[in-house]
Amino acid sequence: MPDLRGRSVRQAVAWLRAIGVEPRVRGRGVIRRQSVRAGASLPSEVVLEAGT
């Protein structure tokens, strides 16, 4: 799992969907937190928390 913090929601969602991971997003703007830590194996679903 990459570190998506600092990326826009649009960028993060596009990247995850392209590799077959279904994102669930809370908020909008820039990714601040993710439910799977950077460096972990790719899950089938990840929750991203965003804020401006």
N, C-alpha and C positions, 0 to 999 in steps of 0.2 A: 504494500500500500504506500503510495507516495504521500508526501506532506503537502496537502492542498491548502493549508492556511496561507492567506494573503492573495489567493486567486479569486477571481470573480465567480459568483455562483454559476454563471453561464459557462465559463471555461471548465470549472470542476465537473459540472453535470455532463458536458459534452465528452470530456476525457473518460469519465467513468462508464458512461453508456457505450462508448467505442470499444471498451475492453470487456463488456458484459456484466458490469456491476450496476445494480439498480440503486440510484441515490434517492434519499428522502431529505428534503431541505426544510430547515426551520429558519425563517427570516429571509433577508435579502441583502444584497450588496456584496460584501467580501467574506470569504470563509474565515471564521474565527476558531472553530473547533470541529473535530471529526470523531466519530464513535470508534474508529479503528486507528490505532496508533501507526505513525509512519514507520515503515520497515516491516510491518506484519504482513502475513500472507493475504492475498486479495480475497475478500469475502464475497458473497453473492449480493449483499445489501449493505449500505453504509448510511449513517445519518450525519448530515452536515449542518452545522449551526453557523448562520451568517449574521452579520451586523454591519452597519455603515460606519 
